[in-house]
C-alpha cells in the first residue's frame, strides 16, 4: 500500500537537502504513518487503516464513523 493517510489524504512532499555550501539535492519528506486497527461499532467489524499522526488525532476528536464518512466523501477510502 502506498504511503498515503487514508483519513487526511496526506502524502510525501518533495524538498531539498541544503548543504553548508548551499548545494541543493532533492529529497523526500515522508508522512508519519501508522497501521492501526479499529473496531467499527456501526458496521460491527474491525477496520485496518494507514493513518498519519494527525489522522489519528482526527479520529480521537470526531470519532471513527464521522472520520471514515468524510474520508469516503473526499475519495481517500473506497468502501
Secondary structure by P-SEA (a helix, b strand, c coil): ccccccccbbbbbbbbbcccccbbbbbbbcccccbbbbbbccccbbbbbbccaaaaaaaaaccaaaaaaaaaaaccccc
